[in-house]
Amino acid sequence: MNTETKSVDSYLKFFISIIGVVVIGATLKELQSIILPFIIAYLLYFVFSPPNNWLYDRKIPIAVIIILDLLVMLGIAFGVSLIFIDPVNTFKDNFPQYASKLDTIVKTTAQSYGIRDPFFQNFSLQRILAKLDVKALAGGAVSSVVDITGTVLLIIFFFAFIVGGHHGIYKALRKRFSSRTPHSNEFGSYFPEYSVPKPAENADHADNRTTYSVKLDSTVKEITEQIQKYIITKLFMNLVAGFLVGIVLWLFNVDFFVLWGLVVFFFNFIPTIGSAGALVLPCLMALVQSGSVGFMAIIAAVIMVIQTLVFNFMEPMLMGKRLDLNPIVILLSVLIWGYIWGIVGMLLAVPLTAIIKIMLSNSQQRNVKFIVDLMDQG
């Protein structure tokens, strides 16, 4: 084969690979209602795998393990809801008072800047809320709740089957790859380059089986560890940011500082959009409470500094170091997975990219190794 033919083959393989990636992305986007819950369920499986393996080694039945996992998830959801219920109820009881203060601030600001628009001169937040189409909002809320409930139930359904069936699939894969050699293939009669070698070339057959088994074991172990590291890092960073914001708001005597700290903690699980929401709400509270734009600006500046330090400097460094991912790759993965699956895709972008990198790292092809090198932290 001459150089020109090899060059054509290389370009052809490249474009076929690009088309394949696009087709896979379109398929994932089109079938997200089924694939996304399955992916989330499998990620949850990896999160729960250490305690599950410990229970499995002690001959605990799979059904009991699944029930325990579901109880833990239910307990976490219940605990999170309890944390929010008390401050949210208190805020709801005081909402008319804060709404009245906001009305006064808007009217005063409009007068001071000579704004004669009736909307601002007669601003009333409660009147605006009363004009909203309650039925439409309620219908949309009900529809969203139904969709979320359906997705959650589907995740639980998939999770139960994955916990029960993953071990059998893993054993089948281990058996399949451990019986494979780099040269033998059942299609040898059609592809001579993969034909069964002479007996002399099979001397290391047992060693090859051990190599494939070890590689499969290490891959699964690394995927589990990377997912766990990502979740621990993200939880830690959000906790640090929420705690620092809560302390700052407490020092400035901003009402409901615990609630706003929780808002920062939970909202920052959503990249970009979450940080904006976590900034706006406590700043609005500071403005309504004090009536001072300068005070609100100080609060906004402090929160922006905290979020910038935590999520723009500390988190990329720790996340990239723990997952061995280049920060640019993390950014691109958030954009790509966000396009495919929206906000949920952004949340899952980093662990999914880490899994892809781990799987690619087992390849011996030069181009694939180059891609892995690009994804590395360096």
Secondary structure, DSSP 8 states (H G I E B T S, - for coil): --HHHHHHHHHHHHHHHHHHHHHHHHHHHHTHHHHHHHHHHHHHHHHHHHHHHHHHHTT--HHHHHHHHHHHHHHHHHHHHHHHHHHHHHHHHTHHHHHHHHHHHHHHHHHHTT---HHHHT--HHHHHHHS-HHHHHHHHHHHHHHHHHHHHHHHHHHHHHHHHHHHHHHHHHHHHHT--SS--TTTTT-GGGS---GGGGTTHHHHHHHHHHHHHHHHHHHHHHHHHHHHHHHHHHHHHHHHHHHHHHHTT-TTHHHHHHHHHHHTTSTTHHHHHHHHHHHHHHHHHH--HHHHHHHHHHHHHHHIIIIIIIHHHHHHHHHT--HHHHHHHHHHHHHHHHHHHHHHHHHHHHHHHHHHTT---HHHHHHHHHHS--
